[in-house]
């Protein structure tokens, strides 16, 4: 494999840190050109020094001085603000962009990278949730491939290698079920942020861990899969698989099902996206089937996990509805993390916001940004009625 020059947007988050661990294992194959972070200036500085980045961006402009003072003596160029991310990501020195920012805020820079024809390793699923139709058509227009990083989507992508374009009849998207899979509604009603952050299988950032606990994450992933693999959403089936060993499966018209397996470790799908189509070695835990003993499956329960049902509604409505749902979810998840609302208030706020923002059937990018702002405002208003 020829050496790849990469940009990591959101390098101090969970995916960003694990991506740099992949790079650490293959220093001869990857050059880190650009690192960006929102707030964590100390980690950004140490990453930039360790990997010899050429450029870094700290989005929080109040931390610029601190980062610049630490890095400029080492001839690393330092910038501030989201506008700088959007400019630098288009640079000639970059082959591939890993988008590992959290939430809707990742959309603008992802679009900038796609328009510059960069290969995208996509970890920011909210980009496709909010603007899937637009982002997919831009990716085709500018010849910018989108390689999935989300473990389920990497699994589907891996299952499709060697399928010679055979028609997919169904995608089986696996879900761990989160920490409350076996809990009844009354008990789930009283859960704390700490309990929700204690995910049984995956080591992830706070936002996606709460999304896993509500199962909204699986709804976001159905939408993500629908755009990545250009399939009818009805063909994507969610199945709860608590061991999280099968990362997802593809079923073909002859009934054959191809699955991708491994111990849950995000470094594997991150690495596959960065090295595709090559497969590299990885220092991780390998499967022991006799030790596993059994793998189990069950249907998802939208009664105990209403956020998943709302996601299904948003998918069938289409248009800007997934964007509305996503914005409301971001507001509600933050409020839950701050202990201002209860667990089921998250789905309550999403439902009220989905009903309260104007529906647009075929939004352009401008409309998506406007919808996002309106939905954030509406969700904050709705939030007030749910505060403890
Ligand atoms: Mg996932």
Boltz pocket constraint, residues with backbone or C-beta under 6 A from the ligand:
constraints:
  - pocket:
      binder: B
      contacts: [[A, 150], [A, 151], [A, 152], [A, 221]]
      max_distance: 6.0
